[in-house]
Amino acid sequence: GWVKRALGFAPERSLPRFRKPFLTTGTTGTAGTAGMDAGEPAGTREVLLFVDTFSNYLEPENARAARAVLEAAGYTVHFNTRAGERPLCCGRTFLAAGLVDQAKEEARRMLDAFRPYVARGVPVVGLEPSCLLSLRDEFLGYGYGDEARQLASLSFLFEEFLVREQREGRLALPLQPLQAAEAVVHGHCHQKAFDAFTPVQTVLGWIPGLKVAPVESSCCGMAGSFGYEAEHFEASKAMAELSLLPAVRKRAADAIVVADGTSCRHQILDGADAQALHVARVLEMALAGSRHG
């Protein structure tokens, strides 16, 4: 009650809950057991998993799932940590508040930390569309030149990376059918803007027997902090009611709901009382031998 009022949040809106973070200050930067195959060039069997602030503090299960899937596919997984420093951040929340200098500082930290990986051509794989795609968009406008362009060229959303590897013949994921027969899928605005929504549908299509049903929707209505604010709550809800929430409510009893954006999942939870999943968690559930399968 009083917390929401103090923050200017709508009383009808639930607040995210902080969890034990996936990354902590002082965490070592590498995990995974799969090494490079003999004769493969450096970087081809490594990935740098960029665990954004939302995935780290609010939904660490998404980072754990992505790590499990990448390791099952034979990749050595590195993380965006440096000893003694807080986890790296894309700075998007600073930009949203008009704090451009702070956002540039966060980008600088990330470019410095990622430099040895970028030099080896290691792909940077992210989970939250608005965060990862900052590396391909806003980072290019800060004046960091070739350094930023090189990072942008190596930056992929989780599902984009998997599709690329599959096309190159490098991906073997042992996936089994789920109990769910259908996946109702909502695309994040940034995924749609960067033509990165199709890969979500592609990777879900790799799960045997799963029907993939994309929701013909526009923005979920959250738009970062917009949907939390009391003055915007009704507009946020109305946007979600245009197509997204009705589609979620009328889904089949055995259908799962998939949304890669943390804001989108929050809107679906509040508006339709449904637990939407990041695609990484769905793939983890389908992994052969997975306890979730």
RODO-2510 file (C-alpha; in nm, 4 decimals, decimal comma):
residues 293
     n   res          X          Y          Z
     1     g     0,0000     0,0000     0,0000
     2     w     0,2195     0,2854     0,1230
     3     v     0,5193     0,1662    -0,0825
     4     k     0,3152     0,1784    -0,4022
     5     r     0,1751     0,5196    -0,3137
     6     a     0,5219     0,6543    -0,2344
     7     l     0,6510     0,5304    -0,5695
     8     g     0,3466     0,6533    -0,7593
     9     f     0,2522     0,2971    -0,8535
    10     a    -0,1017     0,1806    -0,9177
    11     p    -0,2448    -0,0070    -0,6157
    12     e    -0,3820    -0,2734    -0,8548
    13     r    -0,0323    -0,3538    -0,9804
    14     s     0,1701    -0,6271    -0,8096
    15     l     0,5342    -0,5523    -0,7358
    16     p     0,8220    -0,7736    -0,8487
    17     r     0,9880    -0,9741    -0,5731
    18     f     1,3629    -0,9716    -0,5291
    19     r     1,5216    -1,3158    -0,5149
    20     k     1,8627    -1,4553    -0,4343
    21     p     2,0631    -1,3249    -0,7310
    22     f     2,2090    -1,5558    -0,9923
    23     l     2,5268    -1,3472    -1,0000
    24     t     2,6864    -1,1837    -0,6987
    25     t     2,9732    -0,9419    -0,6521
    26     g     3,2917    -1,1436    -0,6637
    27     t     3,1415    -1,4360    -0,8570
    28     t     3,3883    -1,6003    -1,0886
    29     g     3,3122    -1,5444    -1,4529
    30     t     3,3042    -1,8949    -1,5991
    31     a     3,0926    -2,2057    -1,5691
    32     g     3,0395    -2,5121    -1,7798
    33     t     3,2368    -2,8242    -1,8523
    34     a     3,2209    -2,8558    -2,2288
    35     g     3,5522    -2,7511    -2,3789
    36     m     3,6314    -2,6645    -2,7373
    37     d     3,6562    -2,9535    -2,9764
    38     a     4,0028    -3,0198    -3,1105
    39     g     4,0691    -2,8141    -3,4187
    40     e     3,7843    -2,5658    -3,3645
    41     p     3,8779    -2,1984    -3,3722
    42     a     3,8621    -2,0036    -3,0459
    43     g     3,5189    -1,8792    -2,9541
    44     t     3,3108    -2,1339    -3,1451
    45     r     3,2076    -2,3433    -2,8450
    46     e     3,1997    -2,0607    -2,5918
    47     v     2,9246    -1,8141    -2,5088
    48     l     2,9148    -1,5170    -2,2770
    49     l     2,5746    -1,5218    -2,1073
    50     f     2,4787    -1,1618    -2,0315
    51     v     2,2613    -1,1931    -1,7191
    52     d     2,0724    -0,8631    -1,7071
    53     t     1,9502    -0,6957    -1,3891
    54     f     1,5975    -0,8391    -1,4192
    55     s     1,7188    -1,1946    -1,4826
    56     n     1,9718    -1,1637    -1,2027
    57     y     1,7636    -1,0232    -0,9177
    58     l     1,3992    -1,0945    -1,0071
    59     e     1,3926    -1,4125    -1,2191
    60     p     1,7208    -1,6007    -1,1702
    61     e     1,5490    -1,9196    -1,2860
    62     n     1,5676    -1,7844    -1,6429
    63     a     1,9458    -1,7492    -1,6211
    64     r     1,9745    -2,0985    -1,4710
    65     a     1,7590    -2,2402    -1,7513
    66     a     1,9621    -2,0675    -2,0244
    67     r     2,2832    -2,1981    -1,8730
    68     a     2,1410    -2,5523    -1,8580
    69     v     2,0291    -2,5424    -2,2213
    70     l     2,3572    -2,3986    -2,3490
    71     e     2,5599    -2,6527    -2,1526
    72     a     2,3366    -2,9358    -2,2764
    73     a     2,4153    -2,8155    -2,6285
    74     g     2,7887    -2,8395    -2,5525
    75     y     2,8872    -2,4781    -2,4897
    76     t     3,1171    -2,3445    -2,2242
    77     v     2,9226    -2,0639    -2,0558
    78     h     3,0923    -1,7506    -1,9259
    79     f     2,9165    -1,4808    -1,7229
    80     n     2,9240    -1,1021    -1,7145
    81     t     3,1022    -1,0640    -1,3831
    82     r     3,4304    -0,9171    -1,2703
    83     a     3,5767    -0,9932    -0,9288
    84     g     3,4814    -0,7325    -0,6715
    85     e     3,2398    -0,5475    -0,9001
    86     r     2,8626    -0,5430    -0,9056
    87     p     2,7125    -0,7259    -1,2056
    88     l     2,7157    -0,5402    -1,5350
    89     c     2,4070    -0,3541    -1,6559
    90     c     2,3028    -0,2241    -1,9988
    91     g     2,1955     0,1098    -1,8469
    92     r     1,8504     0,1131    -2,0067
    93     t     1,6782     0,2166    -1,6828
    94     f     1,9091     0,5191    -1,6648
    95     l     1,8174     0,6117    -2,0223
    96     a     1,4463     0,5789    -1,9452
    97     a     1,4963     0,8323    -1,6655
    98     g     1,6922     1,0684    -1,8909
    99     l     2,0242     0,9944    -1,7171
   100     v     2,2340     0,9630    -2,0313
   101     d     2,5757     1,0057    -1,8663
   102     q     2,5053     0,7214    -1,6215
   103     a     2,3848     0,5015    -1,9068
   104     k     2,7070     0,5710    -2,0977
   105     e     2,9090     0,4793    -1,7875
   106     e     2,7314     0,1429    -1,7679
   107     a     2,8019     0,0831    -2,1364
   108     r     3,1686     0,1679    -2,0782
   109     r     3,1886    -0,0850    -1,7925
   110     m     3,0381    -0,3504    -2,0151
   111     l     3,2651    -0,2787    -2,3114
   112     d     3,5694    -0,3006    -2,0831
   113     a     3,4566    -0,6265    -1,9220
   114     f     3,3579    -0,7908    -2,2521
   115     r     3,6727    -0,6862    -2,4414
   116     p     3,8652    -1,0159    -2,4045
   117     y     3,5587    -1,2137    -2,5163
   118     v     3,4883    -0,9842    -2,8118
   119     a     3,8537    -1,0136    -2,9149
   120     r     3,8096    -1,3934    -2,9326
   121     g     3,4803    -1,3651    -3,1199
   122     v     3,2767    -1,5164    -2,8343
   123     p     2,9028    -1,4557    -2,8873
   124     v     2,7274    -1,2478    -2,6210
   125     v     2,3887    -1,4048    -2,5498
   126     g     2,1135    -1,2235    -2,3608
   127     l     1,7724    -1,3121    -2,2180
   128     e     1,5849    -0,9845    -2,1753
   129     p     1,5122    -0,8259    -2,5167
   130     s     1,5229    -0,4630    -2,4048
   131     c     1,8591    -0,5169    -2,2330
   132     l     2,0420    -0,7276    -2,4909
   133     l     1,9176    -0,5203    -2,7835
   134     s     2,0594    -0,2080    -2,6174
   135     l     2,3974    -0,3487    -2,7185
   136     r     2,2853    -0,3386    -3,0834
   137     d     2,1117    -0,0021    -3,0648
   138     e     2,1778     0,2548    -2,7903
   139     f     2,5400     0,1453    -2,7390
   140     l     2,6160     0,2529    -3,0977
   141     g     2,5151     0,6115    -3,0199
   142     y     2,7540     0,6735    -2,7300
   143     g     3,0613     0,7513    -2,9369
   144     y     3,2534     0,4306    -2,8605
   145     g     3,3174     0,3579    -3,2278
   146     d     3,4461     0,0224    -3,3498
   147     e     3,4469    -0,1218    -2,9982
   148     a     3,0698    -0,0828    -2,9753
   149     r     3,0166    -0,2026    -3,3327
   150     q     3,2171    -0,5198    -3,2689
   151     l     3,0150    -0,5961    -2,9567
   152     a     2,6887    -0,5299    -3,1433
   153     s     2,7899    -0,7749    -3,4177
   154     l     2,8438    -1,0495    -3,1570
   155     s     2,5264    -0,9826    -2,9540
   156     f     2,2311    -1,2210    -2,9838
   157     l     1,9131    -1,2923    -2,7980
   158     f     1,9154    -1,6472    -2,6586
   159     e     1,6822    -1,7831    -2,9264
   160     e     1,8577    -1,5908    -3,2064
   161     f     2,1850    -1,7550    -3,1073
   162     l     2,0326    -2,1032    -3,1007
   163     v     1,8773    -2,0560    -3,4461
   164     r     2,2082    -1,9297    -3,5864
   165     e     2,3971    -2,2269    -3,4436
   166     q     2,1374    -2,4698    -3,5751
   167     r     2,1629    -2,3180    -3,9246
   168     e     2,5411    -2,3531    -3,9092
   169     g     2,5049    -2,7195    -3,8153
   170     r     2,6611    -2,6683    -3,4738
   171     l     2,3592    -2,7274    -3,2518
   172     a     2,2355    -3,0582    -3,1158
   173     l     1,9714    -3,0210    -2,8463
   174     p     1,8082    -3,3422    -2,7206
   175     l     1,4472    -3,2242    -2,6774
   176     q     1,1520    -3,4375    -2,5731
   177     p     0,7759    -3,3666    -2,5867
   178     l     0,6217    -3,1631    -2,3062
   179     q     0,2951    -3,2324    -2,1288
   180     a     0,1695    -2,9101    -2,2880
   181     a     0,0344    -2,9465    -2,6418
   182     e     0,0475    -2,5772    -2,7338
   183     a     0,2577    -2,2682    -2,6643
   184     v     0,0774    -1,9341    -2,6763
   185     v     0,3593    -1,6904    -2,7563
   186     h     0,3729    -1,3129    -2,7064
   187     g     0,6488    -1,1089    -2,8680
   188     h     0,8264    -0,8287    -2,6844
   189     c     0,8173    -0,4911    -2,8647
   190     h     1,1955    -0,4860    -2,9010
   191     q     1,1935    -0,8382    -3,0460
   192     k     0,9421    -0,7265    -3,3076
   193     a     1,1291    -0,4031    -3,3831
   194     f     1,4526    -0,5960    -3,4445
   195     d     1,2822    -0,8812    -3,6328
   196     a     1,3825    -1,1125    -3,3485
   197     f     1,0419    -1,2656    -3,2705
   198     t     1,0546    -1,5349    -3,5416
   199     p     1,3469    -1,7180    -3,3700
   200     v     1,1323    -1,7649    -3,0567
   201     q     0,8723    -1,9474    -3,2619
   202     t     1,1433    -2,1444    -3,4432
   203     v     1,3086    -2,2833    -3,1303
   204     l     0,9738    -2,3718    -2,9711
   205     g     0,8962    -2,5585    -3,2929
   206     w     1,1924    -2,7877    -3,2217
   207     i     1,0024    -2,9407    -2,9286
   208     p     0,8289    -3,2528    -3,0623
   209     g     0,4500    -3,2259    -3,0727
   210     l     0,4294    -2,8655    -2,9540
   211     k     0,1973    -2,6378    -3,1511
   212     v     0,3268    -2,2798    -3,1558
   213     a     0,0547    -2,0138    -3,1554
   214     p     0,1844    -1,6534    -3,1718
   215     v    -0,0510    -1,3912    -3,0312
   216     e    -0,1304    -1,1187    -3,2842
   217     s    -0,0698    -0,8431    -3,0322
   218     s     0,0922    -0,5033    -3,0092
   219     c     0,2729    -0,3851    -2,6952
   220     c     0,1741    -0,5631    -2,3733
   221     g     0,1179    -0,2178    -2,2244
   222     m     0,3845    -0,2262    -1,9543
   223     a     0,6606    -0,0442    -2,1469
   224     g     0,9099    -0,0573    -1,8620
   225     s     0,7887     0,1484    -1,5679
   226     f     0,4937     0,2961    -1,7598
   227     g     0,2507     0,0210    -1,6610
   228     y     0,3375     0,0472    -1,2925
   229     e     0,2541     0,4172    -1,2672
   230     a    -0,0855     0,5032    -1,1211
   231     e    -0,1534     0,7666    -1,3861
   232     h    -0,0910     0,5172    -1,6676
   233     f    -0,2400     0,2007    -1,5204
   234     e    -0,5702     0,2183    -1,7081
   235     a    -0,3956     0,2865    -2,0417
   236     s    -0,1556     0,0001    -1,9756
   237     k    -0,4411    -0,2367    -1,8947
   238     a    -0,6404    -0,1258    -2,2000
   239     m    -0,3461    -0,2014    -2,4299
   240     a    -0,3134    -0,5496    -2,2851
   241     e    -0,6858    -0,6101    -2,3218
   242     l    -0,6772    -0,5369    -2,6962
   243     s    -0,5545    -0,8862    -2,7808
   244     l    -0,2897    -1,0227    -2,5444
   245     l    -0,4901    -1,0922    -2,2291
   246     p    -0,7978    -1,2306    -2,4122
   247     a    -0,5701    -1,4710    -2,6028
   248     v    -0,4063    -1,5871    -2,2802
   249     r    -0,7418    -1,6361    -2,1048
   250     k    -0,8911    -1,8442    -2,3852
   251     r    -0,5899    -2,0732    -2,4221
   252     a    -0,6392    -2,4463    -2,3912
   253     a    -0,6085    -2,5983    -2,0446
   254     d    -0,2846    -2,7755    -2,1382
   255     a    -0,1242    -2,4751    -2,3123
   256     i     0,1773    -2,2876    -2,1806
   257     v     0,2248    -1,9133    -2,2197
   258     v     0,5628    -1,7914    -2,3463
   259     a     0,6916    -1,4337    -2,3258
   260     d     1,0580    -1,3328    -2,3225
   261     g     1,0075    -0,9866    -2,1726
   262     t     0,9969    -0,9489    -1,7952
   263     s     0,7428    -0,6650    -1,8274
   264     c     0,5272    -0,8762    -2,0574
   265     r     0,5292    -1,1662    -1,8101
   266     h     0,4345    -0,9270    -1,5301
   267     q     0,1419    -0,7882    -1,7287
   268     i     0,0187    -1,1404    -1,8102
   269     l     0,0421    -1,2397    -1,4439
   270     d    -0,1482    -0,9332    -1,3217
   271     g    -0,4038    -0,9225    -1,6023
   272     a    -0,4780    -1,2896    -1,6693
   273     d    -0,3442    -1,4609    -1,3556
   274     a    -0,1211    -1,6746    -1,5771
   275     q     0,2468    -1,7597    -1,5313
   276     a     0,4243    -1,6881    -1,8596
   277     l     0,7661    -1,8448    -1,9181
   278     h     1,0823    -1,7302    -2,0907
   279     v     1,1639    -1,9536    -2,3870
   280     a     1,4820    -2,0700    -2,2071
   281     r     1,2699    -2,2254    -1,9342
   282     v     1,0495    -2,4037    -2,1872
   283     l     1,3531    -2,5515    -2,3613
   284     e     1,4969    -2,6567    -2,0261
   285     m     1,1703    -2,8372    -1,9458
   286     a     1,1980    -3,0242    -2,2773
   287     l     1,5617    -3,1275    -2,2345
   288     a     1,5999    -3,5039    -2,2501
   289     g     1,6622    -3,6311    -1,9002
   290     s     1,5459    -3,3039    -1,7458
   291     r     1,3598    -3,3403    -1,4171
   292     h     1,1000    -3,1014    -1,5612
   293     g     1,0414    -3,2991    -1,8818
***
